[in-house]
Amino acid sequence: MIKIMNKKVAFYTLGCKLNFSETSTIARSFNSEGFDRVDFSEKADIYVINTCSVTENADKRFKTIVKQAQKANPDAFVAAVGCYAQLKPQELADVHGVDLVLGATEKFKITDYLNDLSKNDFGEVHSCEIEDADFYVGSYSIGDRTRAFLKVQDGCDYKCTYCTIPLARGISRSDTVANVLKNAQEISKQNIKEIVLTGVNIGDYGKGEFGNKKHEHTFLDLVTELDQVEGIERLRISSIEPNLLKNETIDLVSKSRAFVPHFHIPLQSGSNAILKKMKRRYMRELYVDRVEKIKDVMPHACIGVDVIVGFPGETDEEFLETYNFLTELDISYLHVFTYSERDNTEAATMEGGVPNNVRSKRSKMLRGLSVKKRRAFYESQLKTKRTVLFESENKEGFIHGFTENYIKVKTPWNPELINTLHQVELTEIDADGLVRFEFDKLFMN
Ligand code: SF4
């Protein structure tokens, strides 16, 4: 493509951390072609929307974002990439104002498709069979100037019956340790203090490109190597399947220099019957065992849980099994998802659909439980000394930060705190559920 000077591009990202890291890589490719990046609300020549298939009402959200782009500049070129663009390319191409839709193999080559930025009467689609998306493109993004999302793995070989991700992102494949280390070093040179490892199924790290089932390294090798990279203050594992979270990894985190005591482990249901229908690869007993192992070696660890309510056939008793299971378990917060049918999944063809009002009621109950769990965890950590990394936003006169074990703290706004680490003593929980603290004078920097 011929270098385009003085053209402006804007990005909108829906969905997960992985999408955010990939938007950054796509943005860097625009940058090297001479584009200037502007905010999505500003006038740009091209708007790129990185879509998600998990987003509720994905189609409505997408249409609203396209309208937003057209309002900012009715003559701008609009392109869609990402999971939804792979799953439903024609549906996106038919949305008024969309000029280009790229599937999973094409999204990183987007600038090759931009020789002519004149608007089309209809959206042009360049999609692919998902089997062709078997190569790996490394990515990382720098979010709020304090933390970066580093992609280490893509795709998934599991067949959970509710999930469309394997159809949108293809087989499990991962970056080499050498590349991940190189990216981590690049990030640390930009004065970023925390790196969050992301992927679709990061515990499955170790599969190579083009269906090559093994690479020379495992997830444990990866975390061991990363822990030694100088200049990275904190490393966080974003989300890891319980059956892939090995004792060795937990032990390594407990003794680690940089890995923080925070795990996010999808459970999805506390009922073994539902776990079977979901084709998850563990039973609830294994989940208990993982939580106990973590708490045994790191009593102060924060454990987050993903859970789905209203899966087809979930009875009141099965839901209560989940509720009671989570009540008993020593975990710190929940991310609650209300089940919704997705095309081309096995679950969408199952009998026993749960009425929407019941799904909402169950979701509300678990969200209430999450508030209680978080508060109990925060309370258990009062009077302890922790390290806080401060973020960059001024929210109504306060600055926020997170401890290594993911406790959200607040203190009056002070721009000097941005992107700095401080030792604190946690003192109290305030009215909005966040934790106040005192700076530890011994460690003031
Ligand atoms: S592990 Fe299951 S839920 Fe997660 S991406 Fe793979 S198929 Fe989807």
Residues whose N, C-alpha, C, O or C-beta is under 5 A from the ligand:
A	BS01	SF4	C156 Y158 K159 C160 C163 I165 V200 N201
